Amino acid sequence: MPVIAKEGKKMSLSGKLSRLAMRLRDPEWRRYGGLLLGGKAMGIGLVLLIITVVSGVFFGHVYAQTATPEVKAADVVNPVPAFAAFSSTPSVLPSCLLTATDSSAITGSSCKTRQLPMKRPA
């Protein structure tokens, strides 16, 4: 079989098509091409099978709730005092937010700001 492409030169599209036509006439190259395409098809099928199995195992069915749960005032958490308690830097927060348990204290005009002490690491 003659060498079609020399080193350092790119083949043109017509050269590539003529090489493909020549290789499709050869039974050995047809077998090689079939094995190559078959392997790629099996690889894609294996990836799709793994995706299906993993999504079925880890992401099972989720069903909707039949009744709406009742939200009580004790279930709601105010994140501001928790953030202020665990902050390592001094924080300026309204004092009513630090002691408020409901929204009525926040809406009042007695809400004044105060500086929190900075916590020192031990």
N, C-alpha and C positions, 0 to 999 in steps of 0.2 A: 504494500500500500504506500503510495507516495506521500511525502510530507507536504501538507497544504499550507500551513502557516509557518513562517520562519520566526526565529526569536527576535523580539524587539519590534515587530510589526503587528498592527491590529488587522484582523480579518474584516473584510467588508460584509455587508448583509448578504449579498449574493454568494460570497464565498462560504459563509456559514450555512446557507440553504443548500448549496451544492454538496457540502460535506454531510449534511443531514440526509439528503436524498441517497447519497452513496452508502451511508451507514444503514439506512432502512432496507437496502437491498441485501445486506449481509446478514445471514441467520444468527451469527454469533452476537452481532451488535443489537439485533432485534431482541434477543433473549436478555442481554444486559439491560437494555432500555426498559423491558417489561419488569425485570427484577427491581430496577431502580424506582419505577413508578409504583409498583406493588408495595415496596417497602415504605415509600412516602405515604401511601394510602393507609397502610396498617398503622403507621405512627400517628397520623391524624385521628384514626379511629380509636386508638389507645388513649390519646389525650382526651377525646370526647367522653370515653367510658370513665376515665378517672374523674373528670369534672362532674359527671352524673352521679357517680358513687359518693364523692366527697360532699356534694351539695345535698344528697339524700340523707347522709349520715349526720352531718353537722347542722344543716339548716332544714329541720323537719317542718311538718305542717304546723301552721299557727291558726288557731280558730278564734273567732271574735267572741267577746264577752256577751253573755245574754242580757245582763242587766247593767245599768249604769251605777258604778259605785258611788256611795255618798261620801263627800269630802267634809270632814269635820275641821273645826278651827284648830284643834290640837294636832292634826296631821300636817299642817302647813308649817314649814320651818323658815324663820327669818334668817337669811344668810349674812346680814351685816354684822350682828354681834359675834358670830362665829369667825368671820374674817378678821375682825378687830382683835379678838382674843388670841389668834394664832399668828398675827402679823409680827414680823421681826423688826419693823420700822415704826416710828411714831406715826400715829394716825390722827387725823382731825375729823371727828365724827360728831354729829349732833348728839347731845346727851340723851335726848328722848329716844333715839334709835338704839342706844345701848341698853335702855331699860324697858323699852316698849314691848308689850306682849300682843297688842292689837294695833290696828291702824288709827284709832282715835287719838293716840298720843302724838302721832306724827303730824296730823293735820292741824294741831293747835299752834298758837303763836308763841308758846313758851319753849319752843325747841331752840336751844342755844348750843353753840359748838364749844368743845373743850378739847384740850390736848391730852392724849393718852400717854402714859409713861412708856419709855422704850424698854423692852425686855433685853436683859444682858444674857448672852449664852454662858452656860456654866462651864 
